[in-house]
Amino acid sequence: MVEAGLRPKTVRDAKLAPVRAILQWGVQKLLLAENVAEKVTIDVRAKQGEKKRSFTDEEDRLILRAALKERDPVRRWVPWIGA
């Protein structure tokens, strides 16, 4: 699934979790001896380059300078409040 383009977190939370839950139900109802999906793991750490980055100092200056030129109060002050 990861090779097909799904993010590891999606695979873990949206694909494996329901399977684990169903198999755990089978274990609790004594229909299965064990939940084999409990042993399936996937590393969900972000790869280098996929992490969100903050603005550089130059990008900050550029945004705030542009905000100062705005006449609309929202466009003028929201970047400053966010900064």
C-alpha positions in Angstrom: 0.0 0.0 0.0 2.9 2.4 0.7 4.5 1.5 -2.6 1.1 2.3 -4.2 1.3 5.8 -2.9 -0.6 5.7 0.4 1.1 7.5 3.4 2.2 5.2 6.2 -0.1 6.9 8.7 -3.1 6.2 6.4 -2.2 2.6 6.1 -1.8 2.2 9.8 -4.9 4.2 10.9 -7.4 3.6 8.0 -6.4 0.1 6.7 -4.7 -1.9 9.4 -6.7 -0.6 12.4 -10.1 -2.0 11.2 -8.5 -5.3 10.4 -7.0 -5.5 13.9 -10.3 -4.6 15.4 -12.2 -7.3 13.5 -9.6 -9.9 14.3 -9.6 -8.9 18.0 -13.4 -9.4 18.0 -12.8 -12.9 16.7 -10.3 -13.6 19.5 -12.7 -12.3 22.1 -15.5 -14.4 20.8 -13.1 -17.4 20.8 -13.4 -17.8 17.0 -9.7 -17.2 16.6 -6.7 -18.3 18.6 -4.8 -15.1 18.2 -4.9 -11.7 16.5 -2.2 -12.0 13.9 -2.7 -8.4 12.8 -1.2 -7.2 16.2 2.2 -8.2 14.9 2.0 -6.1 11.8 3.7 -2.7 12.2 4.5 0.2 10.0 6.9 3.1 10.6 5.0 6.4 10.4 7.9 8.8 10.9 8.1 11.5 8.3 10.8 11.1 5.8 13.5 13.7 5.4 12.0 16.5 3.2 8.4 15.7 4.0 8.4 17.5 7.3 6.7 20.9 7.4 9.2 23.7 7.6 8.8 27.2 8.9 9.5 30.3 6.9 13.0 31.6 6.6 13.7 35.1 7.9 13.7 36.5 4.4 10.3 34.9 3.7 9.0 36.4 6.9 10.2 39.9 5.9 8.7 39.6 2.5 5.3 38.6 3.8 5.2 41.2 6.5 6.3 44.0 4.1 3.5 43.0 1.7 1.0 43.0 4.5 1.9 46.6 5.4 0.9 47.7 1.9 -2.6 46.2 2.1 -5.6 48.4 2.7 -7.9 45.6 3.7 -7.6 45.3 7.5 -7.7 41.5 7.4 -5.0 41.1 4.9 -3.0 43.7 6.7 -3.2 42.4 10.3 -3.6 38.6 10.0 0.0 38.0 8.9 1.2 40.2 11.7 -0.9 38.4 14.3 0.3 35.1 12.9 3.9 36.1 13.1 
